[in-house]
Amino acid sequence: MLREILDTFLKFLRTFGAMVLFFVRVFLHSPAVFFSRFPLVIKQVYNAGALSIVIIMVSGLFVGGVLALQAFANLERFNAEDTTGIFAGFALIKEIGPVITALLFAGRAGTALASEIGLMKATDQLSAMEMMAVDPVRYVVIPRFLGGVISMPLLTAVFTTIGLAGAHVVAVEWLGVDVGAYWQQLQQALDMEDVLEGIYKSIVFGIIASLLAVWEGYNAIPTAAGVGRATTRTVVITAIAVLIFDFMITAAVSLR
């Protein structure tokens, strides 16, 4: 029993060490790859961001509507319906927007990145690059990583904007909250620091989701089952990591 625990711990340390070295390698080469392979980076922004825009917009619309319904139902007890905009705005900008966008990104774009790179490994395309003295990390992994990092803040902005519009429609057009009070309350309560917190979270989540996706794809077992397992691990690990870092960032901002 003790031997199995020790072997598991050592395996975790080896995997964690290899992951850290991989992440450092990606970060060190990212600036050079960004300028030298800029058209490919833009293509990956399209693949990771533009192709995810529909699910982001639909989800943002209904999440904003649900937040407005919940806020109105609870604030009505205290005759504070006019502050519905504050509740929905703060939740979307600081918390719900970045987190749900990251989870949706992992489910759509993250799995696509992992499966694409994993399939290239399973079909020996990455090995062929290495035989031709071409670094697959620089020419395959990093452009996809940069595309995901650039896409995440943009998708978060779209999600938050559509969410605020959905909350406005539900609160003002459906539930009858005064439109002037709705937006005035939100504008007066919201500070630039609140907006920056959402931006910081979206950037951090973009780095986490993109790194984990390319890591899992690059280290996938070169079989059909291995690629499938890599895509599953991408979603699961990204979701856990996003929630952990969300708590850490929120705690750091709140307790400073």
Backbone hydrogen bonds, N-H to C=O, Kabsch-Sander energy under -0.5 kcal/mol:
donor,donor_aa,acceptor,acceptor_aa,energy
5,I,1,M,-2.0
6,L,2,L,-2.3
7,D,3,R,-2.5
8,T,4,E,-2.3
9,F,5,I,-2.3
10,L,6,L,-2.6
11,K,7,D,-2.3
12,F,8,T,-2.2
13,L,9,F,-2.2
14,R,10,L,-2.4
15,T,11,K,-2.5
16,F,12,F,-2.9
17,G,13,L,-2.7
18,A,14,R,-2.4
19,M,15,T,-2.3
20,V,16,F,-2.4
21,L,17,G,-2.3
22,F,18,A,-2.1
23,F,19,M,-2.6
24,V,20,V,-2.6
25,R,21,L,-2.2
26,V,22,F,-2.3
27,F,23,F,-2.6
28,L,24,V,-2.5
29,H,25,R,-1.6
30,S,26,V,-1.1
33,V,29,H,-2.2
34,F,30,S,-2.5
35,F,31,P,-1.4
36,S,32,A,-2.3
37,R,33,V,-2.5
38,F,35,F,-0.6
41,V,37,R,-1.9
42,I,38,F,-2.4
43,K,39,P,-2.0
44,Q,40,L,-2.0
45,V,41,V,-2.0
46,Y,42,I,-2.0
47,N,43,K,-2.2
48,A,44,Q,-2.9
49,G,45,V,-2.8
50,A,45,V,-1.0
51,L,46,Y,-1.8
52,S,49,G,-1.3
53,I,50,A,-1.2
56,I,52,S,-1.8
57,M,53,I,-2.5
58,V,54,V,-2.6
59,S,55,I,-2.1
60,G,56,I,-2.5
61,L,57,M,-2.3
62,F,58,V,-1.8
63,V,59,S,-2.5
64,G,60,G,-2.3
65,G,61,L,-1.7
66,V,62,F,-2.3
67,L,63,V,-2.4
68,A,64,G,-2.1
69,L,65,G,-2.2
70,Q,66,V,-2.7
71,A,67,L,-2.7
72,F,68,A,-2.6
73,A,69,L,-2.4
74,N,70,Q,-1.8
75,L,71,A,-2.9
76,E,72,F,-2.0
77,R,74,N,-0.7
78,F,75,L,-1.2
79,N,76,E,-1.3
80,A,75,L,-2.4
83,T,80,A,-1.7
84,T,81,E,-1.9
85,G,82,D,-0.6
87,F,83,T,-1.7
88,A,84,T,-2.5
89,G,85,G,-2.7
90,F,86,I,-2.7
91,A,87,F,-2.1
92,L,88,A,-2.3
93,I,89,G,-2.8
94,K,90,F,-2.3
95,E,90,F,-0.6
95,E,91,A,-1.3
96,I,91,A,-3.3
97,G,91,A,-0.5
97,G,92,L,-1.5
99,V,95,E,-2.0
100,I,96,I,-2.5
101,T,97,G,-2.0
102,A,98,P,-2.0
103,L,99,V,-2.1
104,L,100,I,-2.7
105,F,101,T,-2.7
106,A,102,A,-2.4
107,G,103,L,-1.9
108,R,104,L,-2.0
109,A,105,F,-1.0
110,G,105,F,-2.9
111,T,106,A,-1.1
112,A,108,R,-1.1
113,L,109,A,-2.6
114,A,110,G,-2.5
115,S,111,T,-2.6
116,E,112,A,-2.2
117,I,113,L,-2.4
118,G,114,A,-2.5
119,L,115,S,-2.4
120,M,116,E,-1.9
121,K,117,I,-1.9
122,A,118,G,-2.4
123,T,119,L,-1.9
124,D,121,K,-1.5
125,Q,120,M,-2.4
126,L,120,M,-1.0
128,A,124,D,-1.8
129,M,125,Q,-1.8
130,E,126,L,-2.0
131,M,127,S,-2.0
132,M,128,A,-1.3
133,A,130,E,-1.5
134,V,129,M,-3.0
135,D,133,A,-0.5
139,Y,135,D,-1.9
140,V,136,P,-2.1
141,V,136,P,-1.8
142,I,137,V,-2.9
144,R,140,V,-0.9
145,F,141,V,-2.3
146,L,142,I,-3.0
147,G,143,P,-2.1
148,G,144,R,-1.9
149,V,145,F,-2.3
150,I,146,L,-2.5
151,S,147,G,-1.8
152,M,148,G,-1.9
154,L,150,I,-0.8
155,L,151,S,-2.8
156,T,152,M,-2.5
157,A,153,P,-2.2
158,V,154,L,-2.0
159,F,155,L,-2.8
160,T,156,T,-2.7
161,T,157,A,-2.4
162,I,158,V,-2.7
163,G,159,F,-2.4
164,L,160,T,-2.5
165,A,161,T,-2.0
166,G,162,I,-2.6
167,A,163,G,-2.5
168,H,164,L,-2.2
169,V,165,A,-2.4
170,V,166,G,-2.1
171,A,167,A,-2.8
172,V,168,H,-2.7
173,E,168,H,-1.0
173,E,169,V,-0.6
174,W,169,V,-1.2
175,L,170,V,-2.3
176,G,172,V,-0.5
177,V,171,A,-2.7
182,Y,178,D,-2.4
183,W,179,V,-2.0
184,Q,180,G,-2.4
185,Q,181,A,-2.3
186,L,182,Y,-1.3
187,Q,183,W,-2.6
188,Q,184,Q,-2.4
189,A,185,Q,-1.9
190,L,186,L,-2.1
194,D,191,D,-0.5
195,V,191,D,-1.3
196,L,192,M,-2.6
197,E,193,E,-2.0
198,G,194,D,-1.5
199,I,195,V,-1.9
200,Y,196,L,-3.0
201,K,197,E,-2.2
202,S,198,G,-2.1
203,I,199,I,-2.1
204,V,200,Y,-2.5
205,F,201,K,-3.0
206,G,202,S,-1.9
207,I,203,I,-2.1
208,I,204,V,-2.5
209,A,205,F,-3.0
210,S,206,G,-2.2
211,L,207,I,-2.5
212,L,208,I,-2.5
213,A,209,A,-1.8
214,V,210,S,-2.4
215,W,211,L,-2.4
216,E,212,L,-2.4
217,G,213,A,-2.1
218,Y,214,V,-2.6
219,N,215,W,-1.9
220,A,217,G,-1.0
223,T,221,I,-3.2
227,V,223,T,-2.4
228,G,224,A,-2.1
229,R,225,A,-2.3
230,A,226,G,-2.0
231,T,227,V,-2.1
232,T,228,G,-1.8
233,R,229,R,-2.5
234,T,230,A,-2.0
235,V,231,T,-1.6
236,V,232,T,-2.2
237,I,233,R,-2.7
238,T,234,T,-1.9
239,A,235,V,-2.2
240,I,236,V,-2.1
241,A,237,I,-2.8
242,V,238,T,-2.8
243,L,239,A,-1.9
244,I,240,I,-2.2
245,F,241,A,-2.7
246,D,242,V,-2.2
247,F,243,L,-1.9
248,M,244,I,-2.1
249,I,245,F,-2.7
250,T,246,D,-2.4
251,A,247,F,-2.7
252,A,248,M,-2.3
253,V,249,I,-2.4
254,S,250,T,-2.6
255,L,251,A,-2.3
256,R,252,A,-0.5
